[in-house]
Amino acid sequence: MASVPALARNWPLQSRNDRVSIRRAGTSRLSVAAAVSTSAPTGVVTREEVITSDPFNNVSENIFEKLNKNHHQNPDHPLGIIKQVIFDYFDEQFNDGEYTKFDNLKPVVSTEMNFDQVLVPKDHVSRSPNDTYYVDENTVLRCHTSAHQAGLLKEGHTKFLCIGDVYRRDTIDATHYPAFHQMEGVRVFEKAEWEAAGCTDVELAEKELKRALEGMVTHLFGEVEMRWVDAYFPFTDPSFELEIFFQGEWLEVLGCGVMQQVILDAGAGEGKKAWAFGLGLERLAMILFDIPDIRLFWTDDKRFLSQFQAGCFKPGGVGTKFQSFSKFPPCLKDVSFWVNEQFTENNLCEMVRGVGGDLVESVALIDDFTNKKTGKQSNCFRITYRSMERSLTNEEIDDLQMKIRAAMEGEMALELR
C-alpha cells in the first residue's frame, strides 16, 4: 500500500515519535463517576488553574497562552469554517439537531477521563509527562476529545459531536504543534435497530459508521476515491482509518471504529452498540485550504485571517485556497551536545518553544553518533527560526540561541559541544 503523508494528528494517542503498538486493554468495568461533563460554557481557564507548584505540573506559559483562544468558535477562522461544514452535513443528512454539538467543554480533565475511561493502558507512553501536559498527578490538559466520551454518554447523549482544543507535547515542524483541535463523533444504537435491520449489532454499527463518514468526506472533498484500512485504537474494535486519494496522493483523514463494549456499558448502560470517530481539524484545513504551516492557525495577522469568511467553503476547498502573503528567509542555528539519560526530544522541543515561541519553525536532528572510545552519544539539532510576519535580525536570533544553550546546560543538564 502506498505510504500516506503524516499531517496534524488525528485520533490515536501516539505521538509522532511513538510508533509502538498499543497492547489491547482489558475488559474490566469502568467507573464514570469523575467523567460527568457539562454542556454549560466553560468560561476562561485561569493561569492559577493550570500552572501550579505541584511537582507533576509541566504546563508552560507558552501553553497557557493557547488555552482561551477557542479558534474553533470563530465562524470566520479556518477551523471554525471546517467545524461548521461538518455540523451542517450532520444536520442535512440526519434530522436537524439530532446530533447534539459540544464546542465549549473544559480542556482541563482528570487522568481517569483522559486515559482510563478510554482504555489507554497503564504503561502506555502517552501517560508520560514527556508526552502529556499535567496540571497535577490526577489532572491533565486533554490529549483528545475522547476524554469527554464517557461523561457525555453518562449524561444520556446518544448522538453527539464534540470539538475542542487538545494538547500534546511533541516535536516541532510545519505540521506539529502542541495545541490543536479535534472533533469526536458518537452514535449509539438500540437492540431494536439491529433486529429491524436483520443483522448483528456490530454489523449495523460498522455499516452506519462507514455510510455516515463516507458521506461526510464527500461533503468536504467532493467526489474522491476512498479506502478503508484496518487499524487499532484502544477504544474501538473493530477499528479503521479512512484514506482518500486527493491531489495525486493518498491521505489519511480520520480514525474510527465500533466502540469498545466496556466503555459503552459503563456510560450508556448494557444492551447497546455504538460507533465513534475522531478527526483533526488542522489536518483537514491544511489539506483543503493549502495552508503550509500549522503555526498560521494561531496568528493574528489580518493577511491570513482576512482570507477566510464563514460560508466561503466549497467541497474540495475550491475558491478558498490560502494565498501566501510573504515568505521571509529562515535563520538556521545548530547545537551539539552529549546526550544524558534524562534527555528526550520532546523535552528539548518544549524548552526551545518556551524560549523562541512561534519564531521557531522546526527542530530537527541532523547528526547522531556514538564515540567508540567513550561510548558517549552525541546529537546535533538544527533549529530553524522564521517569522511568518517579518524578517528576523541576527541579533535577536543570536540572543534566543544563547538563551536556549543556557537552558540546555542549566535546565536540561546537557553538556554542549
C-alpha positions in Angstrom: 0.0 0.0 0.0 1.3 3.5 -0.8 2.5 5.5 2.1 0.2 8.1 3.5 1.7 11.5 4.4 1.6 12.4 8.0 -0.1 15.7 8.9 -1.5 17.2 12.1 -2.5 14.4 14.4 -5.9 12.7 14.4 -7.5 10.3 16.9 -4.6 7.9 18.0 -2.8 8.9 21.2 0.6 8.0 19.8 2.9 10.9 19.3 4.9 11.2 16.1 7.9 9.6 17.8 5.8 6.7 19.2 5.2 4.1 16.7 5.0 1.1 19.0 1.8 -1.0 19.1 -0.7 -0.4 21.9 -1.5 -3.7 23.7 -5.1 -4.5 24.0 -6.7 -3.2 27.1 -8.7 -5.5 29.5 -12.4 -5.6 29.7 -13.0 -4.8 33.4 -15.8 -2.4 34.2 -15.1 1.3 34.2 -16.0 4.0 36.7 -17.6 7.1 35.1 -18.1 9.0 38.4 -15.4 11.5 37.5 -16.4 11.8 33.8 -19.7 13.7 34.0 -19.3 16.7 31.7 -21.3 19.8 31.4 -22.8 21.5 28.4 -22.6 24.9 30.1 -19.9 27.3 28.8 -16.5 26.6 30.3 -15.5 30.2 31.0 -11.9 31.4 31.0 -9.3 28.9 32.2 -7.1 30.9 34.6 -3.4 30.7 34.9 -3.7 29.6 38.5 -5.8 26.6 37.4 -3.1 25.1 35.1 0.3 26.5 36.3 0.9 25.4 39.8 3.7 24.5 42.2 2.7 20.8 42.1 5.7 18.6 41.3 3.8 17.0 38.5 3.0 20.3 36.8 4.6 20.8 33.4 2.3 23.4 31.8 4.3 26.3 30.4 3.4 29.9 29.9 3.5 29.3 26.2 0.8 26.6 26.5 -1.3 28.6 28.9 -1.5 31.4 26.3 -3.2 29.0 23.9 -5.9 27.8 26.3 -8.5 30.5 25.8 -8.1 31.2 22.1 -11.0 28.9 21.0 -10.4 29.4 17.3 -13.0 26.7 16.6 -15.7 29.0 17.9 -14.8 31.8 15.4 -17.0 31.3 12.4 -14.5 33.2 10.1 -11.5 31.2 11.2 -10.4 28.2 9.0 -11.1 25.9 11.9 -14.5 27.4 12.6 -15.4 27.1 9.0 -14.5 23.4 8.8 -16.3 22.7 12.1 -19.5 24.3 10.7 -19.3 22.5 7.4 -19.2 19.2 9.3 -22.0 20.3 11.6 -24.1 21.3 8.5 -23.5 17.8 7.0 -24.9 16.0 10.0 -27.9 18.4 10.2 -28.6 17.9 6.5 -28.2 14.1 6.4 -29.9 13.4 9.7 -32.8 15.2 11.4 -31.8 18.8 12.1 -30.5 18.9 15.7 -30.4 15.1 16.0 -26.7 15.3 16.8 -26.0 17.4 19.9 -23.0 19.6 19.4 -20.5 20.5 22.1 -17.7 23.0 21.4 -17.2 24.5 24.8 -16.2 21.7 27.2 -13.4 22.5 29.5 -9.9 21.3 28.3 -8.7 20.6 31.9 -9.8 17.0 32.7 -8.9 14.1 35.0 -6.4 11.4 34.1 -9.3 9.0 34.5 -11.3 10.8 31.8 -8.3 11.2 29.5 -6.8 7.7 29.8 -8.7 5.1 31.9 -12.2 5.6 30.6 -10.9 5.2 27.0 -8.9 2.1 27.9 -5.4 3.6 27.5 -3.1 1.0 29.2 -1.4 2.0 32.4 2.0 1.6 30.9 1.3 3.4 27.6 3.8 6.1 26.6 1.1 8.8 26.2 0.7 8.9 30.0 4.3 10.1 30.4 4.9 13.8 31.3 7.1 13.6 28.2 4.0 13.4 26.1 1.2 15.0 28.1 0.7 18.3 30.0 0.0 17.6 33.6 -1.6 20.1 36.0 -1.1 17.7 38.8 -0.8 13.9 39.2 -4.5 13.4 38.6 -5.3 16.3 36.2 -4.1 17.0 32.6 -4.8 19.1 29.6 -6.9 16.8 27.4 -4.9 14.9 24.8 -8.1 14.2 22.7 -11.8 15.0 22.7 -12.4 11.3 23.5 -11.8 12.4 27.1 -15.5 13.5 27.2 -16.9 10.4 25.6 -17.8 8.5 28.8 -19.2 11.6 30.5 -21.5 12.6 27.7 -22.8 9.0 27.4 -23.5 9.0 31.2 -25.5 12.2 30.7 -27.7 10.4 28.3 -26.4 11.7 25.0 -26.6 9.0 22.3 -25.8 11.1 19.2 -23.2 13.8 19.6 -20.3 15.8 18.1 -17.7 17.2 20.4 -15.0 19.6 19.4 -12.2 21.4 21.2 -8.6 22.3 21.6 -6.3 19.4 22.7 -2.7 19.4 23.9 0.3 17.1 23.4 4.0 17.6 23.9 5.7 16.8 20.6 8.5 17.7 18.2 8.4 21.0 16.2 7.8 21.2 12.4 5.3 22.6 9.9 2.6 20.1 10.7 3.0 19.6 14.5 2.0 22.0 17.3 1.5 21.4 21.0 -2.1 22.7 20.8 -4.5 21.7 18.0 -8.2 20.8 17.6 -10.1 17.6 17.3 -13.7 16.5 16.7 -15.3 13.4 18.2 -18.5 11.8 16.9 -20.6 9.1 18.6 -23.8 7.3 17.6 -25.5 4.8 19.9 -27.8 2.0 18.6 -30.5 0.1 20.5 -31.2 -3.6 20.1 -34.4 -2.9 18.2 -32.4 -1.1 15.5 -30.1 -4.0 14.6 -33.0 -6.5 14.9 -35.1 -4.4 12.4 -32.1 -4.3 10.1 -31.7 -8.1 10.2 -28.1 -8.0 11.2 -25.8 -8.2 14.2 -25.1 -5.2 16.4 -21.5 -4.9 15.2 -22.6 -5.2 11.5 -25.1 -2.4 11.9 -22.7 -0.1 13.7 -19.9 -0.7 11.2 -22.3 -0.2 8.2 -23.8 3.0 9.5 -20.4 4.4 10.6 -18.9 3.9 7.1 -22.0 5.3 5.4 -22.0 8.5 7.6 -18.3 9.1 7.3 -18.1 8.5 3.5 -20.9 11.0 3.1 -19.1 13.5 5.4 -15.8 13.1 3.4 -17.7 13.6 0.1 -19.3 16.7 1.6 -15.8 18.1 2.4 -13.7 16.9 -0.5 -16.2 16.3 -3.3 -16.2 13.0 -5.3 -12.9 11.3 -4.3 -11.6 7.7 -4.2 -11.7 6.3 -0.7 -10.4 3.2 1.0 -10.8 1.8 4.5 -7.7 0.5 6.3 -7.8 -1.8 9.3 -6.3 -0.1 12.4 -6.1 -0.4 16.1 -7.2 2.1 18.8 -7.7 1.1 22.4 -11.2 2.5 22.5 -12.8 0.7 19.4 -12.9 -2.8 18.0 -13.0 -3.2 15.0 -11.1 -0.1 14.2 -10.5 1.7 10.9 -8.8 4.6 9.2 -10.3 6.3 6.2 -8.0 7.4 3.4 -8.8 9.4 0.3 -6.9 9.9 -3.0 -6.7 13.7 -3.2 -4.5 15.9 -5.4 -2.5 12.9 -6.6 -1.8 11.2 -3.2 -3.4 9.0 -0.5 -4.2 11.0 2.6 -5.4 9.7 6.0 -8.5 11.6 7.0 -9.7 10.1 10.3 -9.8 7.2 12.7 -12.9 5.4 13.8 -14.5 2.1 14.8 -17.1 0.3 16.9 -16.9 1.5 20.5 -15.4 -1.0 23.0 -18.3 -2.5 24.8 -16.9 -1.9 28.3 -16.9 1.9 27.6 -20.4 1.9 26.3 -21.8 -0.3 29.1 -20.3 1.9 31.7 -21.5 5.1 30.1 -24.8 4.3 28.5 -25.9 1.0 30.1 -25.8 -2.5 28.7 -27.6 -3.8 25.7 -26.4 -1.1 23.2 -23.8 -0.7 20.5 -22.1 2.4 19.2 -19.7 3.8 16.7 -17.2 6.6 17.3 -14.8 8.7 15.1 -12.2 11.3 15.7 -10.5 13.7 13.3 -8.1 16.6 13.4 -9.4 20.0 12.2 -6.0 21.3 11.4 -5.3 18.3 9.2 -8.4 18.9 7.2 -7.9 22.7 6.9 -4.3 22.3 5.8 -5.3 20.0 3.0 -8.4 21.8 1.9 -7.1 25.3 2.1 -3.5 24.6 1.2 -2.2 26.1 4.5 1.5 25.2 4.6 2.4 25.8 8.3 0.4 24.9 11.3 1.6 28.0 13.2 -0.6 30.1 10.9 -3.8 28.9 12.7 -2.5 30.8 15.8 -1.6 34.1 14.1 -3.4 37.3 14.5 -2.1 38.6 11.2 -5.0 40.0 9.2 -3.3 39.0 5.9 -4.1 35.4 6.9 -7.4 35.8 8.7 -9.0 38.1 6.1 -8.7 35.3 3.5 -11.4 33.3 5.2 -15.0 34.0 5.9 -18.0 31.9 7.1 -19.8 30.4 4.2 -16.9 30.6 1.8 -16.2 26.9 1.7 -17.0 24.6 -1.3 -16.2 20.9 -1.5 -12.6 20.3 -2.1 -11.6 23.8 -0.9 -12.5 25.2 -4.3 -12.1 29.0 -4.2 -10.7 29.1 -0.7 -7.1 28.3 -1.2 -4.7 30.1 1.0 -2.6 32.8 -0.8 0.8 33.2 0.7 1.4 36.8 1.6 5.1 36.5 2.2 7.9 34.0 2.8 10.6 35.5 5.0 14.0 34.0 5.0 14.9 31.4 7.6 17.7 31.6 10.1 19.4 28.3 10.9 21.3 27.6 14.1 22.9 24.2 15.1 23.5 23.0 18.6 25.5 19.9 19.5 25.6 18.1 22.9 26.3 14.9 24.7 23.1 13.0 25.4 22.3 12.2 29.0 19.9 9.6 30.4 17.2 12.2 31.1 17.2 13.6 27.5 14.2 13.4 25.3 13.5 15.2 22.0 10.1 16.3 23.3 11.7 18.0 26.3 14.1 19.8 24.1 11.4 21.0 21.8 9.3 22.1 24.7 12.1 24.2 26.1 13.0 25.6 22.7 9.4 26.6 22.0 9.2 28.1 25.5 12.2 30.4 24.6 11.5 31.1 20.9 7.7 30.7 20.7 6.3 30.7 17.2 9.5 32.1 15.8 10.7 28.5 15.8 9.7 26.8 12.6 11.3 23.4 13.2 13.7 21.5 15.4 15.4 18.6 13.5 18.0 16.0 14.4 20.7 16.3 11.7 23.5 14.2 13.3 23.7 11.3 15.8 26.8 9.4 16.5 28.5 7.5 19.4 32.1 7.9 20.4 33.7 4.5 20.0 36.2 5.2 22.8 33.9 6.6 25.5 30.6 5.2 24.4 29.0 8.6 24.8 26.2 9.6 22.4 26.2 12.9 20.6 23.3 14.7 18.9 23.2 17.7 16.7 19.9 19.5 16.3 19.2 22.2 13.7 16.8 24.9 14.9 15.1 26.8 12.1 13.8 30.3 13.0 11.4 32.0 10.7 8.7 34.6 11.4 5.5 34.4 9.3 5.2 38.2 9.6 8.6 39.9 9.3 12.3 39.4 8.7 14.3 38.4 11.8 17.5 40.1 12.7 20.7 38.2 13.5 20.9 40.0 16.9 17.5 38.7 18.1 18.2 35.2 16.9 21.6 35.1 18.4 20.0 36.2 21.7 17.4 33.5 21.5 20.0 30.9 20.7 22.2 31.9 23.6 19.2 31.6 26.0 18.4 28.1 24.5 22.0 27.0 25.0 22.0 28.3 28.6 18.7 26.4 29.3 20.2 23.2 27.8 23.1 23.4 30.2 21.1 24.6 33.2 17.6 23.1 33.0 18.4 20.0 31.0 21.9 19.4 32.4 23.3 18.7 28.9 27.0 19.0 28.1 27.3 21.2 25.0 30.0 20.5 22.4 
